[in-house]
Amino acid sequence: MKETLKKGLFLVLFAVFLFSDFLSFAEGKPLLRVTFLNIGQGDAALVRSDEKTVLIDSGDDRANSSKGVIIPYCKKNGIEKIDTCVISHPHRDHFGGFLELIQEIPVGEFL
């Protein structure tokens, strides 16, 4: 990974951690849940706390990564909004799935 990508991902994870419910740790619930979705070529990682949901990359729209994997996963797990979407770098197999995703699930911001 490029150094700037590592720093960016660290900052996103750190921000999610800061905004998460620290009391959940005392209750035995995890502070963060990270899910790596199998979307074929490219990447997609969903990072969730009690308060925030972050999606890092979304795979390729030509491979139906959003309609075939990401959107069904979100619906099955009750994720109605993604607070932050992160595009790690401008290759279609990392950002293409966002084109379909934003038509189905509200997104707060893009980084």
Sine and cosine of phi, psi and omega as CSV:
sin_phi,cos_phi,sin_psi,cos_psi,sin_omega,cos_omega
0.00,0.00,0.56,-0.83,0.06,-1.00
-0.94,0.34,0.45,-0.89,-0.04,-1.00
-0.88,0.48,-0.64,0.77,0.00,-1.00
-0.93,0.38,-0.58,0.82,0.05,-1.00
-0.91,0.41,-0.68,0.73,0.04,-1.00
-0.87,0.50,-0.70,0.71,0.00,-1.00
-0.90,0.43,-0.67,0.74,0.01,-1.00
-0.89,0.45,-0.72,0.69,0.03,-1.00
-0.90,0.44,-0.64,0.77,0.05,-1.00
-0.88,0.47,-0.70,0.72,-0.01,-1.00
-0.90,0.44,-0.64,0.77,0.03,-1.00
-0.90,0.44,-0.74,0.67,0.00,-1.00
-0.89,0.45,-0.64,0.77,0.02,-1.00
-0.90,0.43,-0.66,0.75,0.02,-1.00
-0.90,0.43,-0.68,0.74,0.04,-1.00
-0.88,0.48,-0.67,0.74,0.02,-1.00
-0.87,0.49,-0.69,0.73,-0.01,-1.00
-0.89,0.46,-0.58,0.81,-0.05,-1.00
-1.00,0.02,-0.06,1.00,-0.03,-1.00
-0.97,0.24,0.27,-0.96,-0.02,-1.00
-0.98,0.18,0.96,-0.27,-0.06,-1.00
-0.93,0.38,-0.38,0.93,0.03,-1.00
-0.93,0.37,-0.42,0.91,-0.01,-1.00
-0.89,0.46,-0.46,0.89,0.04,-1.00
-0.89,0.46,-0.67,0.75,0.01,-1.00
-0.93,0.38,-0.44,0.90,-0.01,-1.00
-1.00,0.07,0.00,1.00,0.01,-1.00
1.00,0.06,0.08,1.00,0.06,-1.00
-1.00,0.05,0.52,-0.85,0.04,-1.00
-0.94,0.35,0.56,-0.83,0.06,-1.00
-0.95,0.31,-0.62,0.78,0.00,-1.00
-0.73,-0.68,0.52,-0.86,0.13,-0.99
-0.81,-0.59,0.84,-0.55,0.01,-1.00
-0.91,-0.41,0.82,-0.57,0.00,-1.00
-0.86,-0.52,0.82,-0.57,0.08,-1.00
-0.99,-0.14,0.89,-0.45,-0.07,-1.00
-1.00,-0.02,0.72,-0.69,0.00,-1.00
-0.99,0.14,0.99,-0.15,-0.05,-1.00
-0.91,-0.42,0.30,0.95,-0.01,-1.00
0.98,0.18,-0.76,-0.65,0.02,-1.00
-0.92,0.39,0.69,-0.72,-0.01,-1.00
0.99,-0.13,-0.23,-0.97,-0.06,-1.00
-0.68,-0.74,0.35,-0.94,0.19,-0.98
-0.35,-0.94,0.84,-0.55,0.04,-1.00
-0.79,-0.61,0.79,-0.62,0.01,-1.00
-0.95,-0.30,0.86,-0.51,-0.03,-1.00
-0.91,-0.41,0.83,-0.56,-0.06,-1.00
-0.76,-0.65,0.61,-0.79,0.22,-0.98
-0.84,-0.54,-0.10,-1.00,0.05,-1.00
-0.91,0.42,-0.41,0.91,-0.12,-0.99
-0.93,-0.37,-0.41,0.91,-0.13,-0.99
-0.73,-0.68,0.48,-0.88,0.12,-0.99
-0.76,-0.65,0.80,-0.60,-0.02,-1.00
-0.82,-0.57,0.74,-0.67,0.08,-1.00
-0.91,-0.41,0.84,-0.54,0.02,-1.00
-0.97,-0.25,0.93,-0.37,-0.05,-1.00
0.91,0.41,0.28,-0.96,-0.10,-0.99
-0.57,-0.82,0.17,0.98,0.00,-1.00
0.97,0.25,-0.27,-0.96,-0.13,-0.99
-0.97,-0.24,0.74,-0.67,0.04,-1.00
-0.91,0.41,-0.47,0.88,0.01,-1.00
-0.94,0.35,-0.33,0.94,0.02,-1.00
-0.98,-0.20,0.14,0.99,-0.01,-1.00
0.82,0.58,0.63,0.77,-0.05,-1.00
-0.90,0.44,-0.60,0.80,0.01,-1.00
-0.96,0.26,-0.81,0.59,-0.04,-1.00
-0.91,0.40,-0.55,0.84,-0.05,-1.00
-1.00,0.06,-0.46,0.89,-0.11,-0.99
-0.78,-0.63,-0.84,0.54,-0.17,-0.99
-0.92,0.39,-0.78,0.63,-0.04,-1.00
-0.90,0.44,-0.73,0.68,0.06,-1.00
-0.87,0.50,-0.62,0.79,0.04,-1.00
-0.89,0.46,-0.71,0.70,0.00,-1.00
-0.88,0.47,-0.71,0.70,-0.01,-1.00
-0.90,0.44,-0.67,0.74,0.01,-1.00
-0.89,0.45,-0.54,0.84,-0.06,-1.00
-0.98,-0.20,0.21,0.98,0.09,-1.00
0.95,0.32,0.40,0.92,0.02,-1.00
-1.00,0.03,0.94,-0.33,-0.07,-1.00
-0.99,-0.17,-0.26,0.97,-0.01,-1.00
-0.51,-0.86,0.60,-0.80,0.13,-0.99
-0.94,-0.33,0.87,-0.50,-0.08,-1.00
-0.94,0.35,-0.69,0.73,-0.04,-1.00
-0.65,-0.76,0.73,-0.68,0.13,-0.99
-0.93,-0.38,0.73,-0.69,-0.02,-1.00
-0.91,-0.42,0.80,-0.61,0.11,-0.99
-0.98,-0.22,0.93,-0.36,-0.10,-0.99
-0.92,0.39,-0.61,0.79,0.06,-1.00
-0.26,-0.97,0.35,-0.94,-0.19,-0.98
-0.99,0.14,0.85,0.53,0.15,-0.99
-0.93,-0.36,0.65,-0.76,-0.11,-0.99
-0.85,0.53,-0.51,0.86,0.00,-1.00
-0.97,0.23,0.07,1.00,0.09,-1.00
-0.89,-0.45,-0.45,0.89,-0.04,-1.00
-0.88,-0.48,-0.24,0.97,-0.11,-0.99
-0.86,0.52,-0.58,0.81,-0.02,-1.00
-0.91,0.40,-0.35,0.94,0.03,-1.00
-0.90,0.43,-0.45,0.89,-0.01,-1.00
-0.87,0.49,-0.65,0.76,0.05,-1.00
-0.99,0.16,-0.62,0.79,-0.09,-1.00
-0.86,0.50,-0.70,0.71,-0.08,-1.00
-0.93,0.36,-0.25,0.97,0.07,-1.00
-0.99,0.15,-0.31,0.95,-0.08,-1.00
-0.93,-0.37,-0.56,0.83,-0.11,-0.99
-0.77,-0.63,0.79,-0.62,0.04,-1.00
-0.88,0.47,0.61,-0.79,0.01,-1.00
-0.82,-0.57,0.73,-0.68,-0.01,-1.00
-0.96,0.27,-0.79,0.62,-0.04,-1.00
-0.43,-0.90,0.33,-0.94,0.08,-1.00
-0.89,-0.46,0.63,-0.77,0.12,-0.99
-0.85,-0.52,0.00,0.00,0.00,0.00
